[in-house]
Amino acid sequence: MAGSMMVLVMAGAFVGSHFLLSHPLRAPLVRALGERAFQALYSAVAFVTLGATVWAYRAAPVTPPLWPVGDGLWALATAAMLPAAILLLGSLIGNPALPGATTAATAEPRGVYAITRHPMMWAFAIWGVCHILVYPVAKNIVVAGAIVVLALVGAALQDRKKAALDPQGWTAWQRRTSYLPFAAIAQGRAAFGGFRAHALAGGLVVWLGATWAHIPLAGWAAGIWRWLV
C-alpha cells in the first residue's frame, strides 16, 4: 500500500484514535490505568499516528491538482485565514472548553466566543478548507480534510462530553453561544464585539508570520506574500 491511500490510512488512524480515546474509551481506560497513565497513552498514540501521517504525506507523490488555482482562490484563502488566526489566538484565554476551566456557567460570550463557543476548532477547520482550496492534490486533500473532520466533529463531541460533566454550567454556556459561527449573534443571544488585544494583534502577527513561513518551509509564497515577494 503506497501513495495517497497510505496517507488516508494514517490520517484515519490519527483521527479515529483521537475520537476513540477522547470519548468511548476514555472512562474505562482511566479506571484501568489512572489519569496520568491514560494521558501518557493518549499522547503516545497521538504522537505515533501523527508522525505516521507526516511520513506518509512526505512519501506520497504529488498528484495533478483537481482544479486550477488562480489569484481568486488565493485571495479568498488569504482573507479567510486572518479571522481564523484571530479565532485561534482569541481561544487561548478565557476559554471555558479548555481543561481545568470552571467558568462556563458565568462566562460572558464576548469577542471570539460570541462568534462561536469553539473558536479554536473553527480556526483549524478554516485552515483545512483554505489549504484544500489552494493545494488540491490528493494527499493534501486527505490530510487537510482529516483536520476539518477532527475539528468540527470533535467540537460537537466536546459539547456532549462537557454537558455530561457539567450539566448546569455547560448548558448555560450553550444557551448563550453557538456551535455555528455567528448563529448566536444572528439570534440575539450574543453581541458582536469585545475583542481583546491578544486576539486581534496576536491574530494579525500569526497570520503574517505563518503565511511568510511558507517561503522558507514550503518553497513558495502564501498569503499576502504571494503578491509582495
C-alpha positions in Angstrom: 0.0 0.0 0.0 1.6 3.3 -1.0 0.9 6.8 -2.1 -2.3 8.6 -1.3 -4.0 5.5 0.1 -1.3 5.2 2.8 -1.9 8.9 3.7 -5.6 8.1 4.0 -5.0 5.1 6.3 -2.6 7.0 8.5 -4.8 10.1 8.7 -7.7 7.9 9.5 -5.8 6.3 12.3 -4.8 9.7 13.7 -8.4 11.0 13.7 -10.1 7.7 14.7 -7.7 7.1 17.6 -8.3 10.6 18.9 -12.1 10.2 18.9 -11.9 6.7 20.5 -9.5 7.7 23.2 -11.3 11.0 23.9 -14.8 9.6 24.2 -15.9 5.9 24.4 -12.5 4.5 25.6 -11.5 7.3 27.9 -13.6 6.4 31.0 -12.7 2.7 31.1 -9.0 3.3 30.4 -8.8 5.9 33.1 -10.4 3.5 35.5 -7.9 0.8 34.5 -4.8 2.8 34.2 -5.3 6.0 36.1 -5.4 9.6 34.8 -1.7 10.1 34.4 -1.1 6.8 32.6 -4.0 7.4 30.4 -2.7 10.8 29.4 0.7 9.2 28.6 -1.0 6.6 26.5 -3.1 9.2 24.7 -0.1 11.4 24.0 1.9 8.4 22.7 -0.8 7.3 20.3 -1.3 10.8 19.1 2.4 11.3 18.5 2.8 8.0 16.7 -0.2 8.4 14.5 0.5 12.0 13.6 4.2 11.1 12.9 3.0 8.3 10.6 0.7 10.7 8.8 3.5 13.1 8.2 5.8 10.3 7.0 3.1 9.0 4.6 2.4 12.6 3.4 6.0 13.2 2.6 6.4 9.9 0.9 3.3 10.2 -1.3 3.6 11.6 -4.8 2.2 15.0 -5.8 -0.9 14.2 -8.0 -2.3 16.6 -10.5 -4.5 19.3 -8.9 -8.2 18.6 -9.1 -8.9 22.2 -10.1 -6.9 25.3 -11.3 -5.8 27.6 -8.6 -5.5 31.3 -9.5 -5.4 34.6 -7.7 -9.1 34.4 -6.9 -8.8 31.3 -4.7 -5.6 32.6 -3.2 -7.2 35.9 -2.3 -10.2 34.0 -0.7 -7.9 31.7 1.3 -5.7 34.6 2.3 -8.7 36.7 3.6 -10.2 33.7 5.4 -7.0 32.9 7.2 -7.0 36.2 9.1 -10.2 35.6 11.0 -9.0 32.0 11.5 -5.9 33.4 13.2 -7.9 35.7 15.3 -10.2 32.9 16.4 -7.2 30.8 17.3 -5.4 33.4 19.3 -8.6 34.5 21.0 -9.4 31.0 22.1 -6.2 30.8 24.2 -7.5 33.0 27.0 -10.8 32.7 28.9 -11.9 29.6 27.0 -14.4 27.5 29.1 -13.7 24.5 26.9 -10.0 24.3 27.9 -9.1 21.6 30.5 -9.5 22.8 34.1 -11.7 25.8 33.2 -14.7 26.2 35.5 -16.3 29.4 34.3 -18.8 28.1 31.7 -21.9 28.9 33.9 -21.0 32.6 34.3 -18.7 33.4 31.3 -19.8 36.3 29.1 -19.6 35.4 25.4 -17.6 38.3 24.0 -15.1 38.5 21.2 -14.4 35.2 19.6 -16.7 33.4 21.9 -19.7 35.5 20.7 -18.9 34.2 17.2 -18.7 30.6 18.3 -18.1 28.6 21.5 -15.5 26.6 19.6 -13.1 29.3 18.1 -10.1 27.0 18.2 -11.8 24.2 16.4 -13.2 26.5 13.7 -9.8 28.1 13.2 -8.4 24.6 12.4 -11.4 23.9 10.1 -10.9 27.1 8.2 -7.2 26.3 7.9 -8.0 22.9 6.4 -10.5 24.3 3.9 -8.1 27.0 2.8 -5.3 24.5 2.2 -7.6 22.3 0.2 -8.7 25.3 -1.9 -5.1 26.4 -2.9 -3.4 23.0 -3.0 -6.0 20.5 -4.3 -3.7 17.4 -4.7 -4.8 14.1 -3.3 -2.5 13.8 -0.3 -3.2 17.3 0.9 -6.9 17.0 0.5 -6.8 13.9 2.7 -4.7 15.5 5.5 -6.4 18.8 5.4 -9.8 17.1 5.2 -8.9 15.0 8.3 -8.1 18.2 10.2 -11.5 19.6 9.2 -13.3 16.4 10.4 -11.3 16.3 13.6 -12.1 19.9 14.4 -15.8 20.1 13.6 -16.8 16.6 14.7 -14.6 16.9 17.8 -16.3 20.2 18.7 -19.7 18.6 18.6 -18.5 15.6 20.7 -16.9 18.1 23.1 -20.3 19.7 23.6 -21.7 16.3 24.6 -18.9 15.5 26.9 -18.9 18.9 28.6 -22.6 18.8 29.1 -22.3 15.4 30.7 -19.5 16.5 33.1 -21.1 19.9 33.9 -24.8 19.8 33.0 -25.7 23.1 34.6 -22.7 25.2 33.6 -22.1 23.9 30.1 -25.9 24.0 29.3 -25.9 27.7 30.4 -22.9 28.4 28.1 -24.6 26.7 25.2 -27.7 28.8 25.6 -25.6 32.0 25.3 -23.3 30.8 22.5 -23.5 28.8 19.2 -21.7 25.9 17.6 -22.0 27.5 14.1 -20.2 30.8 13.7 -22.4 34.0 14.1 -25.5 31.9 14.8 -25.9 33.2 18.4 -25.3 36.8 17.2 -27.9 36.4 14.5 -30.4 35.0 17.1 -29.7 37.8 19.6 -28.1 35.5 22.2 -24.7 37.2 21.9 -23.4 40.6 20.8 -20.6 41.1 18.3 -17.6 42.9 19.7 -15.5 42.9 22.8 -12.4 41.5 21.1 -9.3 41.6 23.2 -5.9 42.8 22.1 -4.3 39.3 22.2 -6.9 38.1 19.7 -6.7 41.0 17.2 -3.0 41.9 17.4 -1.9 38.3 18.0 -4.0 37.0 15.2 -2.5 39.6 12.8 1.0 38.7 13.8 0.3 34.9 13.4 -1.4 35.5 10.1 1.6 37.4 8.7 4.2 35.1 10.3 2.6 31.8 9.4 2.0 32.8 5.8 5.5 34.2 5.4 6.9 30.9 6.8 5.7 29.1 3.7 8.5 30.7 1.8 11.4 29.0 3.7 9.5 25.9 4.7 7.5 25.1 1.6 9.4 26.9 -1.1 6.6 29.1 -2.3 4.8 32.3 -1.1 1.4 32.2 0.6 -1.0 34.8 1.9 -0.2 38.4 1.0 3.4 37.5 0.4 2.3 35.9 -2.8 1.8 39.4 -4.2 4.5 41.2 -2.2 7.6 38.9 -2.6 
